[in-house]
Amino acid sequence: MRGPSRGSMEAELTTVLSFLAIPAAAGAAWAGVKSGLNGARESIVQIEKIVTRLDDKVDSHGERITALEVETSNLKERR
């Protein structure tokens, strides 16, 4: 009996190496997804800060508008 041929050993080695590449590729893909999620998380935090600042500005403008409406109403009553 002869041992396995060189061609079949190379084929087996190629198969084993291809099986090892699958977890490596999955790990790399997960690292990319994780990095993307971290970037999205940072963007969301920045958007929340912007929205909070805009909300504060809207509140202060609303208060100023209310004060002007009251003053306008008082001026109309004085006539």
mmCIF file of the N, C-alpha and C atoms, coordinates in Angstrom:
data_MODEL
# 
_entry.id   MODEL 
# 
loop_
_atom_site.group_PDB 
_atom_site.id 
_atom_site.type_symbol 
_atom_site.label_atom_id 
_atom_site.label_alt_id 
_atom_site.label_comp_id 
_atom_site.label_asym_id 
_atom_site.label_entity_id 
_atom_site.label_seq_id 
_atom_site.pdbx_PDB_ins_code 
_atom_site.Cartn_x 
_atom_site.Cartn_y 
_atom_site.Cartn_z 
_atom_site.occupancy 
_atom_site.B_iso_or_equiv 
_atom_site.pdbx_formal_charge 
_atom_site.auth_seq_id 
_atom_site.auth_comp_id 
_atom_site.auth_asym_id 
_atom_site.auth_atom_id 
_atom_site.pdbx_PDB_model_num 
ATOM 1   N N  . MET A 1 1  ? 0.822   -1.184  0.000  1.00 0.00 ? 1  MET A N  1 
ATOM 2   C CA . MET A 1 1  ? 0.000   0.000   0.000  1.00 0.00 ? 1  MET A CA 1 
ATOM 3   C C  . MET A 1 1  ? 0.864   1.243   0.000  1.00 0.00 ? 1  MET A C  1 
ATOM 4   N N  . ARG A 1 2  ? 0.412   2.177   -0.747 1.00 0.00 ? 2  ARG A N  1 
ATOM 5   C CA . ARG A 1 2  ? 1.132   3.452   -0.799 1.00 0.00 ? 2  ARG A CA 1 
ATOM 6   C C  . ARG A 1 2  ? 0.438   4.451   0.110  1.00 0.00 ? 2  ARG A C  1 
ATOM 7   N N  . GLY A 1 3  ? 1.194   5.451   0.571  1.00 0.00 ? 3  GLY A N  1 
ATOM 8   C CA . GLY A 1 3  ? 0.639   6.515   1.406  1.00 0.00 ? 3  GLY A CA 1 
ATOM 9   C C  . GLY A 1 3  ? -0.138  7.491   0.526  1.00 0.00 ? 3  GLY A C  1 
ATOM 10  N N  . PRO A 1 4  ? -0.683  8.493   1.127  1.00 0.00 ? 4  PRO A N  1 
ATOM 11  C CA . PRO A 1 4  ? -1.442  9.464   0.357  1.00 0.00 ? 4  PRO A CA 1 
ATOM 12  C C  . PRO A 1 4  ? -0.542  10.164  -0.643 1.00 0.00 ? 4  PRO A C  1 
ATOM 13  N N  . SER A 1 5  ? -1.093  10.449  -1.791 1.00 0.00 ? 5  SER A N  1 
ATOM 14  C CA . SER A 1 5  ? -0.307  11.114  -2.829 1.00 0.00 ? 5  SER A CA 1 
ATOM 15  C C  . SER A 1 5  ? -0.081  12.570  -2.445 1.00 0.00 ? 5  SER A C  1 
ATOM 16  N N  . ARG A 1 6  ? 0.946   13.125  -3.043 1.00 0.00 ? 6  ARG A N  1 
ATOM 17  C CA . ARG A 1 6  ? 1.283   14.521  -2.743 1.00 0.00 ? 6  ARG A CA 1 
ATOM 18  C C  . ARG A 1 6  ? 0.126   15.453  -3.108 1.00 0.00 ? 6  ARG A C  1 
ATOM 19  N N  . GLY A 1 7  ? -0.549  15.163  -4.206 1.00 0.00 ? 7  GLY A N  1 
ATOM 20  C CA . GLY A 1 7  ? -1.674  15.986  -4.635 1.00 0.00 ? 7  GLY A CA 1 
ATOM 21  C C  . GLY A 1 7  ? -2.812  15.965  -3.643 1.00 0.00 ? 7  GLY A C  1 
ATOM 22  N N  . SER A 1 8  ? -3.102  14.805  -3.084 1.00 0.00 ? 8  SER A N  1 
ATOM 23  C CA . SER A 1 8  ? -4.209  14.738  -2.126 1.00 0.00 ? 8  SER A CA 1 
ATOM 24  C C  . SER A 1 8  ? -3.832  15.416  -0.810 1.00 0.00 ? 8  SER A C  1 
ATOM 25  N N  . MET A 1 9  ? -2.557  15.360  -0.417 1.00 0.00 ? 9  MET A N  1 
ATOM 26  C CA . MET A 1 9  ? -2.111  16.042  0.798  1.00 0.00 ? 9  MET A CA 1 
ATOM 27  C C  . MET A 1 9  ? -2.200  17.554  0.615  1.00 0.00 ? 9  MET A C  1 
ATOM 28  N N  . GLU A 1 10 ? -1.842  18.019  -0.565 1.00 0.00 ? 10 GLU A N  1 
ATOM 29  C CA . GLU A 1 10 ? -1.946  19.456  -0.837 1.00 0.00 ? 10 GLU A CA 1 
ATOM 30  C C  . GLU A 1 10 ? -3.406  19.901  -0.819 1.00 0.00 ? 10 GLU A C  1 
ATOM 31  N N  . ALA A 1 11 ? -4.272  19.059  -1.370 1.00 0.00 ? 11 ALA A N  1 
ATOM 32  C CA . ALA A 1 11 ? -5.696  19.378  -1.380 1.00 0.00 ? 11 ALA A CA 1 
ATOM 33  C C  . ALA A 1 11 ? -6.232  19.430  0.045  1.00 0.00 ? 11 ALA A C  1 
ATOM 34  N N  . GLU A 1 12 ? -5.803  18.468  0.894  1.00 0.00 ? 12 GLU A N  1 
ATOM 35  C CA . GLU A 1 12 ? -6.244  18.462  2.285  1.00 0.00 ? 12 GLU A CA 1 
ATOM 36  C C  . GLU A 1 12 ? -5.721  19.685  3.029  1.00 0.00 ? 12 GLU A C  1 
ATOM 37  N N  . LEU A 1 13 ? -4.466  20.035  2.785  1.00 0.00 ? 13 LEU A N  1 
ATOM 38  C CA . LEU A 1 13 ? -3.887  21.204  3.422  1.00 0.00 ? 13 LEU A CA 1 
ATOM 39  C C  . LEU A 1 13 ? -4.634  22.477  3.000  1.00 0.00 ? 13 LEU A C  1 
ATOM 40  N N  . THR A 1 14 ? -4.965  22.565  1.720  1.00 0.00 ? 14 THR A N  1 
ATOM 41  C CA . THR A 1 14 ? -5.722  23.711  1.221  1.00 0.00 ? 14 THR A CA 1 
ATOM 42  C C  . THR A 1 14 ? -7.092  23.777  1.889  1.00 0.00 ? 14 THR A C  1 
ATOM 43  N N  . THR A 1 15 ? -7.720  22.627  2.043  1.00 0.00 ? 15 THR A N  1 
ATOM 44  C CA . THR A 1 15 ? -9.033  22.570  2.691  1.00 0.00 ? 15 THR A CA 1 
ATOM 45  C C  . THR A 1 15 ? -8.935  23.025  4.144  1.00 0.00 ? 15 THR A C  1 
ATOM 46  N N  . VAL A 1 16 ? -7.929  22.524  4.857  1.00 0.00 ? 16 VAL A N  1 
ATOM 47  C CA . VAL A 1 16 ? -7.751  22.903  6.276  1.00 0.00 ? 16 VAL A CA 1 
ATOM 48  C C  . VAL A 1 16 ? -7.492  24.403  6.379  1.00 0.00 ? 16 VAL A C  1 
ATOM 49  N N  . LEU A 1 17 ? -6.627  24.925  5.512  1.00 0.00 ? 17 LEU A N  1 
ATOM 50  C CA . LEU A 1 17 ? -6.327  26.359  5.550  1.00 0.00 ? 17 LEU A CA 1 
ATOM 51  C C  . LEU A 1 17 ? -7.560  27.197  5.226  1.00 0.00 ? 17 LEU A C  1 
ATOM 52  N N  . SER A 1 18 ? -8.385  26.701  4.310  1.00 0.00 ? 18 SER A N  1 
ATOM 53  C CA . SER A 1 18 ? -9.595  27.454  3.981  1.00 0.00 ? 18 SER A CA 1 
ATOM 54  C C  . SER A 1 18 ? -10.559 27.459  5.163  1.00 0.00 ? 18 SER A C  1 
ATOM 55  N N  . PHE A 1 19 ? -10.599 26.361  5.926  1.00 0.00 ? 19 PHE A N  1 
ATOM 56  C CA . PHE A 1 19 ? -11.439 26.332  7.120  1.00 0.00 ? 19 PHE A CA 1 
ATOM 57  C C  . PHE A 1 19 ? -10.921 27.299  8.188  1.00 0.00 ? 19 PHE A C  1 
ATOM 58  N N  . LEU A 1 20 ? -9.624  27.481  8.268  1.00 0.00 ? 20 LEU A N  1 
ATOM 59  C CA . LEU A 1 20 ? -9.042  28.417  9.223  1.00 0.00 ? 20 LEU A CA 1 
ATOM 60  C C  . LEU A 1 20 ? -9.309  29.865  8.804  1.00 0.00 ? 20 LEU A C  1 
ATOM 61  N N  . ALA A 1 21 ? -9.449  30.089  7.520  1.00 0.00 ? 21 ALA A N  1 
ATOM 62  C CA . ALA A 1 21 ? -9.680  31.446  7.030  1.00 0.00 ? 21 ALA A CA 1 
ATOM 63  C C  . ALA A 1 21 ? -11.083 31.939  7.365  1.00 0.00 ? 21 ALA A C  1 
ATOM 64  N N  . ILE A 1 22 ? -12.025 31.014  7.494  1.00 0.00 ? 22 ILE A N  1 
ATOM 65  C CA . ILE A 1 22 ? -13.417 31.410  7.768  1.00 0.00 ? 22 ILE A CA 1 
ATOM 66  C C  . ILE A 1 22 ? -13.527 32.142  9.110  1.00 0.00 ? 22 ILE A C  1 
ATOM 67  N N  . PRO A 1 23 ? -13.009 31.594  10.229 1.00 0.00 ? 23 PRO A N  1 
ATOM 68  C CA . PRO A 1 23 ? -13.099 32.344  11.492 1.00 0.00 ? 23 PRO A CA 1 
ATOM 69  C C  . PRO A 1 23 ? -12.324 33.668  11.432 1.00 0.00 ? 23 PRO A C  1 
ATOM 70  N N  . ALA A 1 24 ? -11.199 33.679  10.741 1.00 0.00 ? 24 ALA A N  1 
ATOM 71  C CA . ALA A 1 24 ? -10.420 34.912  10.621 1.00 0.00 ? 24 ALA A CA 1 
ATOM 72  C C  . ALA A 1 24 ? -11.221 35.974  9.877  1.00 0.00 ? 24 ALA A C  1 
ATOM 73  N N  . ALA A 1 25 ? -11.887 35.570  8.808  1.00 0.00 ? 25 ALA A N  1 
ATOM 74  C CA . ALA A 1 25 ? -12.706 36.515  8.045  1.00 0.00 ? 25 ALA A CA 1 
ATOM 75  C C  . ALA A 1 25 ? -13.887 36.990  8.886  1.00 0.00 ? 25 ALA A C  1 
ATOM 76  N N  . ALA A 1 26 ? -14.489 36.090  9.631  1.00 0.00 ? 26 ALA A N  1 
ATOM 77  C CA . ALA A 1 26 ? -15.615 36.468  10.485 1.00 0.00 ? 26 ALA A CA 1 
ATOM 78  C C  . ALA A 1 26 ? -15.149 37.440  11.569 1.00 0.00 ? 26 ALA A C  1 
ATOM 79  N N  . GLY A 1 27 ? -13.975 37.183  12.129 1.00 0.00 ? 27 GLY A N  1 
ATOM 80  C CA . GLY A 1 27 ? -13.424 38.092  13.145 1.00 0.00 ? 27 GLY A CA 1 
ATOM 81  C C  . GLY A 1 27 ? -13.153 39.470  12.564 1.00 0.00 ? 27 GLY A C  1 
ATOM 82  N N  . ALA A 1 28 ? -12.606 39.508  11.368 1.00 0.00 ? 28 ALA A N  1 
ATOM 83  C CA . ALA A 1 28 ? -12.334 40.794  10.717 1.00 0.00 ? 28 ALA A CA 1 
ATOM 84  C C  . ALA A 1 28 ? -13.639 41.521  10.415 1.00 0.00 ? 28 ALA A C  1 
ATOM 85  N N  . ALA A 1 29 ? -14.642 40.786  9.970  1.00 0.00 ? 29 ALA A N  1 
ATOM 86  C CA . ALA A 1 29 ? -15.939 41.395  9.677  1.00 0.00 ? 29 ALA A CA 1 
ATOM 87  C C  . ALA A 1 29 ? -16.554 41.963  10.959 1.00 0.00 ? 29 ALA A C  1 
ATOM 88  N N  . TRP A 1 30 ? -16.473 41.191  12.048 1.00 0.00 ? 30 TRP A N  1 
ATOM 89  C CA . TRP A 1 30 ? -17.019 41.668  13.319 1.00 0.00 ? 30 TRP A CA 1 
ATOM 90  C C  . TRP A 1 30 ? -16.275 42.918  13.788 1.00 0.00 ? 30 TRP A C  1 
ATOM 91  N N  . ALA A 1 31 ? -14.960 42.954  13.608 1.00 0.00 ? 31 ALA A N  1 
ATOM 92  C CA . ALA A 1 31 ? -14.181 44.134  13.992 1.00 0.00 ? 31 ALA A CA 1 
ATOM 93  C C  . ALA A 1 31 ? -14.649 45.352  13.199 1.00 0.00 ? 31 ALA A C  1 
ATOM 94  N N  . GLY A 1 32 ? -14.948 45.152  11.913 1.00 0.00 ? 32 GLY A N  1 
ATOM 95  C CA . GLY A 1 32 ? -15.463 46.248  11.093 1.00 0.00 ? 32 GLY A CA 1 
ATOM 96  C C  . GLY A 1 32 ? -16.819 46.724  11.567 1.00 0.00 ? 32 GLY A C  1 
ATOM 97  N N  . VAL A 1 33 ? -17.690 45.775  11.900 1.00 0.00 ? 33 VAL A N  1 
ATOM 98  C CA . VAL A 1 33 ? -19.026 46.126  12.397 1.00 0.00 ? 33 VAL A CA 1 
ATOM 99  C C  . VAL A 1 33 ? -18.902 46.871  13.721 1.00 0.00 ? 33 VAL A C  1 
ATOM 100 N N  . LYS A 1 34 ? -18.058 46.373  14.601 1.00 0.00 ? 34 LYS A N  1 
ATOM 101 C CA . LYS A 1 34 ? -17.861 46.991  15.912 1.00 0.00 ? 34 LYS A CA 1 
ATOM 102 C C  . LYS A 1 34 ? -17.328 48.417  15.758 1.00 0.00 ? 34 LYS A C  1 
ATOM 103 N N  . SER A 1 35 ? -16.384 48.583  14.863 1.00 0.00 ? 35 SER A N  1 
ATOM 104 C CA . SER A 1 35 ? -15.841 49.918  14.607 1.00 0.00 ? 35 SER A CA 1 
ATOM 105 C C  . SER A 1 35 ? -16.920 50.847  14.068 1.00 0.00 ? 35 SER A C  1 
ATOM 106 N N  . GLY A 1 36 ? -17.735 50.342  13.159 1.00 0.00 ? 36 GLY A N  1 
ATOM 107 C CA . GLY A 1 36 ? -18.835 51.133  12.612 1.00 0.00 ? 36 GLY A CA 1 
ATOM 108 C C  . GLY A 1 36 ? -19.844 51.518  13.681 1.00 0.00 ? 36 GLY A C  1 
ATOM 109 N N  . LEU A 1 37 ? -20.135 50.592  14.583 1.00 0.00 ? 37 LEU A N  1 
ATOM 110 C CA . LEU A 1 37 ? -21.070 50.879  15.676 1.00 0.00 ? 37 LEU A CA 1 
ATOM 111 C C  . LEU A 1 37 ? -20.503 51.937  16.620 1.00 0.00 ? 37 LEU A C  1 
ATOM 112 N N  . ASN A 1 38 ? -19.200 51.859  16.892 1.00 0.00 ? 38 ASN A N  1 
ATOM 113 C CA . ASN A 1 38 ? -18.579 52.872  17.748 1.00 0.00 ? 38 ASN A CA 1 
ATOM 114 C C  . ASN A 1 38 ? -18.647 54.239  17.083 1.00 0.00 ? 38 ASN A C  1 
ATOM 115 N N  . GLY A 1 39 ? -18.423 54.283  15.773 1.00 0.00 ? 39 GLY A N  1 
ATOM 116 C CA . GLY A 1 39 ? -18.532 55.543  15.035 1.00 0.00 ? 39 GLY A CA 1 
ATOM 117 C C  . GLY A 1 39 ? -19.954 56.069  15.066 1.00 0.00 ? 39 GLY A C  1 
ATOM 118 N N  . ALA A 1 40 ? -20.919 55.183  14.913 1.00 0.00 ? 40 ALA A N  1 
ATOM 119 C CA . ALA A 1 40 ? -22.327 55.589  14.963 1.00 0.00 ? 40 ALA A CA 1 
ATOM 120 C C  . ALA A 1 40 ? -22.679 56.101  16.354 1.00 0.00 ? 40 ALA A C  1 
ATOM 121 N N  . ARG A 1 41 ? -22.167 55.437  17.372 1.00 0.00 ? 41 ARG A N  1 
ATOM 122 C CA . ARG A 1 41 ? -22.436 55.850  18.761 1.00 0.00 ? 41 ARG A CA 1 
ATOM 123 C C  . ARG A 1 41 ? -21.895 57.263  18.994 1.00 0.00 ? 41 ARG A C  1 
ATOM 124 N N  . GLU A 1 42 ? -20.677 57.539  18.502 1.00 0.00 ? 42 GLU A N  1 
ATOM 125 C CA . GLU A 1 42 ? -20.093 58.877  18.649 1.00 0.00 ? 42 GLU A CA 1 
ATOM 126 C C  . GLU A 1 42 ? -20.929 59.911  17.898 1.00 0.00 ? 42 GLU A C  1 
ATOM 127 N N  . SER A 1 43 ? -21.396 59.554  16.716 1.00 0.00 ? 43 SER A N  1 
ATOM 128 C CA . SER A 1 43 ? -22.234 60.473  15.942 1.00 0.00 ? 43 SER A CA 1 
ATOM 129 C C  . SER A 1 43 ? -23.541 60.758  16.666 1.00 0.00 ? 43 SER A C  1 
ATOM 130 N N  . ILE A 1 44 ? -24.135 59.741  17.253 1.00 0.00 ? 44 ILE A N  1 
ATOM 131 C CA . ILE A 1 44 ? -25.398 59.908  17.980 1.00 0.00 ? 44 ILE A CA 1 
ATOM 132 C C  . ILE A 1 44 ? -25.193 60.835  19.177 1.00 0.00 ? 44 ILE A C  1 
ATOM 133 N N  . VAL A 1 45 ? -24.070 60.687  19.879 1.00 0.00 ? 45 VAL A N  1 
ATOM 134 C CA . VAL A 1 45 ? -23.779 61.548  21.025 1.00 0.00 ? 45 VAL A CA 1 
ATOM 135 C C  . VAL A 1 45 ? -23.654 62.997  20.551 1.00 0.00 ? 45 VAL A C  1 
ATOM 136 N N  . GLN A 1 46 ? -22.969 63.215  19.428 1.00 0.00 ? 46 GLN A N  1 
ATOM 137 C CA . GLN A 1 46 ? -22.830 64.571  18.890 1.00 0.00 ? 46 GLN A CA 1 
ATOM 138 C C  . GLN A 1 46 ? -24.189 65.135  18.476 1.00 0.00 ? 46 GLN A C  1 
ATOM 139 N N  . ILE A 1 47 ? -25.013 64.317  17.853 1.00 0.00 ? 47 ILE A N  1 
ATOM 140 C CA . ILE A 1 47 ? -26.347 64.763  17.431 1.00 0.00 ? 47 ILE A CA 1 
ATOM 141 C C  . ILE A 1 47 ? -27.187 65.126  18.654 1.00 0.00 ? 47 ILE A C  1 
ATOM 142 N N  . GLU A 1 48 ? -27.096 64.310  19.723 1.00 0.00 ? 48 GLU A N  1 
ATOM 143 C CA . GLU A 1 48 ? -27.841 64.613  20.946 1.00 0.00 ? 48 GLU A CA 1 
ATOM 144 C C  . GLU A 1 48 ? -27.413 65.953  21.531 1.00 0.00 ? 48 GLU A C  1 
ATOM 145 N N  . LYS A 1 49 ? -26.115 66.240  21.504 1.00 0.00 ? 49 LYS A N  1 
ATOM 146 C CA . LYS A 1 49 ? -25.624 67.523  22.017 1.00 0.00 ? 49 LYS A CA 1 
ATOM 147 C C  . LYS A 1 49 ? -26.176 68.681  21.192 1.00 0.00 ? 49 LYS A C  1 
ATOM 148 N N  . ILE A 1 50 ? -26.177 68.525  19.888 1.00 0.00 ? 50 ILE A N  1 
ATOM 149 C CA . ILE A 1 50 ? -26.690 69.572  18.993 1.00 0.00 ? 50 ILE A CA 1 
ATOM 150 C C  . ILE A 1 50 ? -28.176 69.791  19.242 1.00 0.00 ? 50 ILE A C  1 
ATOM 151 N N  . VAL A 1 51 ? -28.931 68.702  19.345 1.00 0.00 ? 51 VAL A N  1 
ATOM 152 C CA . VAL A 1 51 ? -30.378 68.806  19.565 1.00 0.00 ? 51 VAL A CA 1 
ATOM 153 C C  . VAL A 1 51 ? -30.663 69.473  20.910 1.00 0.00 ? 51 VAL A C  1 
ATOM 154 N N  . THR A 1 52 ? -29.889 69.139  21.929 1.00 0.00 ? 52 THR A N  1 
ATOM 155 C CA . THR A 1 52 ? -30.081 69.757  23.243 1.00 0.00 ? 52 THR A CA 1 
ATOM 156 C C  . THR A 1 52 ? -29.820 71.260  23.172 1.00 0.00 ? 52 THR A C  1 
ATOM 157 N N  . ARG A 1 53 ? -28.743 71.649  22.480 1.00 0.00 ? 53 ARG A N  1 
ATOM 158 C CA . ARG A 1 53 ? -28.453 73.085  22.339 1.00 0.00 ? 53 ARG A CA 1 
ATOM 159 C C  . ARG A 1 53 ? -29.570 73.792  21.584 1.00 0.00 ? 53 ARG A C  1 
ATOM 160 N N  . LEU A 1 54 ? -30.050 73.170  20.509 1.00 0.00 ? 54 LEU A N  1 
ATOM 161 C CA . LEU A 1 54 ? -31.147 73.776  19.745 1.00 0.00 ? 54 LEU A CA 1 
ATOM 162 C C  . LEU A 1 54 ? -32.412 73.873  20.581 1.00 0.00 ? 54 LEU A C  1 
ATOM 163 N N  . ASP A 1 55 ? -32.684 72.845  21.365 1.00 0.00 ? 55 ASP A N  1 
ATOM 164 C CA . ASP A 1 55 ? -33.866 72.855  22.243 1.00 0.00 ? 55 ASP A CA 1 
ATOM 165 C C  . ASP A 1 55 ? -33.773 73.989  23.253 1.00 0.00 ? 55 ASP A C  1 
ATOM 166 N N  . ASP A 1 56 ? -32.572 74.185  23.815 1.00 0.00 ? 56 ASP A N  1 
ATOM 167 C CA . ASP A 1 56 ? -32.375 75.291  24.763 1.00 0.00 ? 56 ASP A CA 1 
ATOM 168 C C  . ASP A 1 56 ? -32.594 76.641  24.079 1.00 0.00 ? 56 ASP A C  1 
ATOM 169 N N  . LYS A 1 57 ? -32.098 76.772  22.854 1.00 0.00 ? 57 LYS A N  1 
ATOM 170 C CA . LYS A 1 57 ? -32.283 78.031  22.116 1.00 0.00 ? 57 LYS A CA 1 
ATOM 171 C C  . LYS A 1 57 ? -33.756 78.272  21.810 1.00 0.00 ? 57 LYS A C  1 
ATOM 172 N N  . VAL A 1 58 ? -34.464 77.228  21.417 1.00 0.00 ? 58 VAL A N  1 
ATOM 173 C CA . VAL A 1 58 ? -35.897 77.361  21.129 1.00 0.00 ? 58 VAL A CA 1 
ATOM 174 C C  . VAL A 1 58 ? -36.636 77.784  22.392 1.00 0.00 ? 58 VAL A C  1 
ATOM 175 N N  . ASP A 1 59 ? -36.266 77.193  23.531 1.00 0.00 ? 59 ASP A N  1 
ATOM 176 C CA . ASP A 1 59 ? -36.902 77.566  24.796 1.00 0.00 ? 59 ASP A CA 1 
ATOM 177 C C  . ASP A 1 59 ? -36.666 79.043  25.107 1.00 0.00 ? 59 ASP A C  1 
ATOM 178 N N  . SER A 1 60 ? -35.419 79.494  24.948 1.00 0.00 ? 60 SER A N  1 
ATOM 179 C CA . SER A 1 60 ? -35.128 80.898  25.271 1.00 0.00 ? 60 SER A CA 1 
ATOM 180 C C  . SER A 1 60 ? -35.822 81.834  24.292 1.00 0.00 ? 60 SER A C  1 
ATOM 181 N N  . HIS A 1 61 ? -35.901 81.461  23.023 1.00 0.00 ? 61 HIS A N  1 
ATOM 182 C CA . HIS A 1 61 ? -36.617 82.285  22.048 1.00 0.00 ? 61 HIS A CA 1 
ATOM 183 C C  . HIS A 1 61 ? -38.114 82.305  22.367 1.00 0.00 ? 61 HIS A C  1 
ATOM 184 N N  . GLY A 1 62 ? -38.638 81.166  22.779 1.00 0.00 ? 62 GLY A N  1 
ATOM 185 C CA . GLY A 1 62 ? -40.047 81.096  23.156 1.00 0.00 ? 62 GLY A CA 1 
ATOM 186 C C  . GLY A 1 62 ? -40.354 82.021  24.323 1.00 0.00 ? 62 GLY A C  1 
ATOM 187 N N  . GLU A 1 63 ? -39.455 82.036  25.300 1.00 0.00 ? 63 GLU A N  1 
ATOM 188 C CA . GLU A 1 63 ? -39.644 82.923  26.457 1.00 0.00 ? 63 GLU A CA 1 
ATOM 189 C C  . GLU A 1 63 ? -39.595 84.388  26.023 1.00 0.00 ? 63 GLU A C  1 
ATOM 190 N N  . ARG A 1 64 ? -38.656 84.719  25.129 1.00 0.00 ? 64 ARG A N  1 
ATOM 191 C CA . ARG A 1 64 ? -38.561 86.104  24.643 1.00 0.00 ? 64 ARG A CA 1 
ATOM 192 C C  . ARG A 1 64 ? -39.803 86.487  23.847 1.00 0.00 ? 64 ARG A C  1 
ATOM 193 N N  . ILE A 1 65 ? -40.305 85.578  23.029 1.00 0.00 ? 65 ILE A N  1 
ATOM 194 C CA . ILE A 1 65 ? -41.512 85.855  22.240 1.00 0.00 ? 65 ILE A CA 1 
ATOM 195 C C  . ILE A 1 65 ? -42.708 86.075  23.173 1.00 0.00 ? 65 ILE A C  1 
ATOM 196 N N  . THR A 1 66 ? -42.814 85.235  24.195 1.00 0.00 ? 66 THR A N  1 
ATOM 197 C CA . THR A 1 66 ? -43.914 85.388  25.157 1.00 0.00 ? 66 THR A CA 1 
ATOM 198 C C  . THR A 1 66 ? -43.832 86.751  25.841 1.00 0.00 ? 66 THR A C  1 
ATOM 199 N N  . ALA A 1 67 ? -42.619 87.149  26.250 1.00 0.00 ? 67 ALA A N  1 
ATOM 200 C CA . ALA A 1 67 ? -42.449 88.451  26.900 1.00 0.00 ? 67 ALA A CA 1 
ATOM 201 C C  . ALA A 1 67 ? -42.835 89.575  25.947 1.00 0.00 ? 67 ALA A C  1 
ATOM 202 N N  . LEU A 1 68 ? -42.463 89.473  24.673 1.00 0.00 ? 68 LEU A N  1 
ATOM 203 C CA . LEU A 1 68 ? -42.833 90.498  23.691 1.00 0.00 ? 68 LEU A CA 1 
ATOM 204 C C  . LEU A 1 68 ? -44.338 90.542  23.454 1.00 0.00 ? 68 LEU A C  1 
ATOM 205 N N  . GLU A 1 69 ? -44.973 89.372  23.454 1.00 0.00 ? 69 GLU A N  1 
ATOM 206 C CA . GLU A 1 69 ? -46.431 89.337  23.281 1.00 0.00 ? 69 GLU A CA 1 
ATOM 207 C C  . GLU A 1 69 ? -47.129 90.024  24.448 1.00 0.00 ? 69 GLU A C  1 
ATOM 208 N N  . VAL A 1 70 ? -46.644 89.771  25.654 1.00 0.00 ? 70 VAL A N  1 
ATOM 209 C CA . VAL A 1 70 ? -47.234 90.402  26.836 1.00 0.00 ? 70 VAL A CA 1 
ATOM 210 C C  . VAL A 1 70 ? -47.035 91.908  26.757 1.00 0.00 ? 70 VAL A C  1 
ATOM 211 N N  . GLU A 1 71 ? -45.823 92.331  26.407 1.00 0.00 ? 71 GLU A N  1 
ATOM 212 C CA . GLU A 1 71 ? -45.547 93.761  26.298 1.00 0.00 ? 71 GLU A CA 1 
ATOM 213 C C  . GLU A 1 71 ? -46.402 94.408  25.213 1.00 0.00 ? 71 GLU A C  1 
ATOM 214 N N  . THR A 1 72 ? -46.554 93.740  24.085 1.00 0.00 ? 72 THR A N  1 
ATOM 215 C CA . THR A 1 72 ? -47.393 94.262  23.002 1.00 0.00 ? 72 THR A CA 1 
ATOM 216 C C  . THR A 1 72 ? -48.842 94.384  23.465 1.00 0.00 ? 72 THR A C  1 
ATOM 217 N N  . SER A 1 73 ? -49.317 93.384  24.154 1.00 0.00 ? 73 SER A N  1 
ATOM 218 C CA . SER A 1 73 ? -50.689 93.412  24.666 1.00 0.00 ? 73 SER A CA 1 
ATOM 219 C C  . SER A 1 73 ? -50.868 94.571  25.640 1.00 0.00 ? 73 SER A C  1 
ATOM 220 N N  . ASN A 1 74 ? -49.897 94.786  26.514 1.00 0.00 ? 74 ASN A N  1 
ATOM 221 C CA . ASN A 1 74 ? -49.969 95.897  27.468 1.00 0.00 ? 74 ASN A CA 1 
ATOM 222 C C  . ASN A 1 74 ? -49.972 97.245  26.743 1.00 0.00 ? 74 ASN A C  1 
ATOM 223 N N  . LEU A 1 75 ? -49.171 97.361  25.704 1.00 0.00 ? 75 LEU A N  1 
ATOM 224 C CA . LEU A 1 75 ? -49.130 98.616  24.935 1.00 0.00 ? 75 LEU A CA 1 
ATOM 225 C C  . LEU A 1 75 ? -50.458 98.875  24.234 1.00 0.00 ? 75 LEU A C  1 
ATOM 226 N N  . LYS A 1 76 ? -51.085 97.813  23.722 1.00 0.00 ? 76 LYS A N  1 
ATOM 227 C CA . LYS A 1 76 ? -52.371 97.969  23.056 1.00 0.00 ? 76 LYS A CA 1 
ATOM 228 C C  . LYS A 1 76 ? -53.443 98.427  24.046 1.00 0.00 ? 76 LYS A C  1 
ATOM 229 N N  . GLU A 1 77 ? -53.360 97.904  25.266 1.00 0.00 ? 77 GLU A N  1 
ATOM 230 C CA . GLU A 1 77 ? -54.344 98.262  26.293 1.00 0.00 ? 77 GLU A CA 1 
ATOM 231 C C  . GLU A 1 77 ? -54.212 99.722  26.713 1.00 0.00 ? 77 GLU A C  1 
ATOM 232 N N  . ARG A 1 78 ? -53.013 100.299 26.663 1.00 0.00 ? 78 ARG A N  1 
ATOM 233 C CA . ARG A 1 78 ? -52.773 101.675 27.078 1.00 0.00 ? 78 ARG A CA 1 
ATOM 234 C C  . ARG A 1 78 ? -53.392 102.679 26.105 1.00 0.00 ? 78 ARG A C  1 
ATOM 235 N N  . ARG A 1 79 ? -53.624 102.304 24.901 1.00 0.00 ? 79 ARG A N  1 
ATOM 236 C CA . ARG A 1 79 ? -54.184 103.224 23.904 1.00 0.00 ? 79 ARG A CA 1 
ATOM 237 C C  . ARG A 1 79 ? -55.550 103.641 24.233 1.00 0.00 ? 79 ARG A C  1 
# 
